[in-house]
């Protein structure tokens, strides 16, 4: 019976710790989108340069400024 006086508070503290860690993980976005980063490699970037898509070069062509 004396061991219950020790084990019950210890188990309550452990449960509180697990709940706190779970809530931290939810708030920090650990469970948001599990499949999105894996599928994002299949899509092109939205702001990809036209020359990069056709030639494979990442150099951007400077725009001509007209006065």
C-alpha positions, -999 to 999 in steps of 0.1 A, spaced: 0 0 0 29 23 7 41 19 -29 8 33 -42 15 66 -25 47 68 -46 35 53 -79 3 73 -83 20 108 -82 48 95 -104 22 82 -130 3 115 -129 35 135 -135 44 112 -164 10 115 -180 12 153 -176 46 153 -193 34 132 -222 4 155 -227 27 185 -226 51 170 -252 21 160 -274 6 196 -273 40 211 -281 43 188 -311 9 197 -324 15 235 -319 49 233 -337 34 217 -368 48 182 -365 16 166 -377 6 191 -404 12 177 -438 29 143 -438 27 136 -476 31 171 -490 69 174 -489 72 140 -506 50 150 -534 64 186 -538 94 172 -556 71 162 -585 59 198 -591 78 226 -608 85 258 -589 59 285 -595 85 313 -602 108 292 -624 125 312 -651 115 304 -687 152 299 -697 157 276 -668 128 253 -679 140 251 -715 177 251 -712 183 238 -677 204 268 -669 196 287 -637 209 321 -651 183 348 -653 183 371 -683 184 407 -672 154 428 -682 159 457 -706 149 490 -691 133 516 -714 135 553 -705 
